[in-house]
Each structure stands twice: as C-alpha cells, then as structure tokens.
Amino acid sequence: MNTKAKTHPQKAKAVGANTVVAQEKPSKTTAEATPSTDKKPRQPKKTKVARDVRCTFSLPGSEFDAMQDLRHKLSDAIGRKVKKSQLLNVAARLLLRQTHGKIKAELAKVAAES
C-alpha cells in the first residue's frame, strides 16, 4: 500500500515516508514583476445591475380599494395606466424624503386603527 500523498511536483516534495513539506515559491524578478506593454489594456469592471425583488404582503380591503382609486385617478390625470408597483415605488421614494418624526406619527395612527 502506497502511503505517500499525491502532490504537485513543483509545490511540494516528499520528505520521509509519510510527510510532505511545501516548497517556497521563487520570488519574481523585476523583469517578471513589471507588466509587459504588449498586453491588452484591462477592461473596467462591469457594475452590477440592480435586480427586482418580488415581495408579497397583505393589505386591508379598504386600503387596497383606496390604492386602486388612487391608481385610476392618477391614470386619468397623466393619460396612461399606472401600475401598482409604480405607485408603491413612488410612495417609498416619498417616505424616504420624510423625517422620522412624521413617519413615526403616521405609524402610530396606523397602529391605533388596527
């Protein structure tokens, strides 16, 4: 039975029956360390595209009806259909512009109604 570990010949060498010792990598000389000028220039890294996240939540029927009415009124006002996702996106943007105090007050009102 062969008990020697399989290793890459340049990375490690066997010492004794069962031990393996790693060899040091040779250091690069200055000629090897400097990039050559005949290589193609590096391409800039691509930016990650934000992906859509699917989200499911529940609303009371009265709030859903109010949101539908708002969608229809906005659709009539701007002359094109407004999607629920667009309406929620605008609502989130408007909320982000508000102070925490105003949002906290509205959350207290919602909690009192529940």
Summary of the structure (lengths in Angstrom):
residues: 114
radius of gyration: 32.4
end to end distance: 74.9
largest distance: 85.6
contacts: 146
relative contact order: 0.05
helix: 44%
strand: 7%
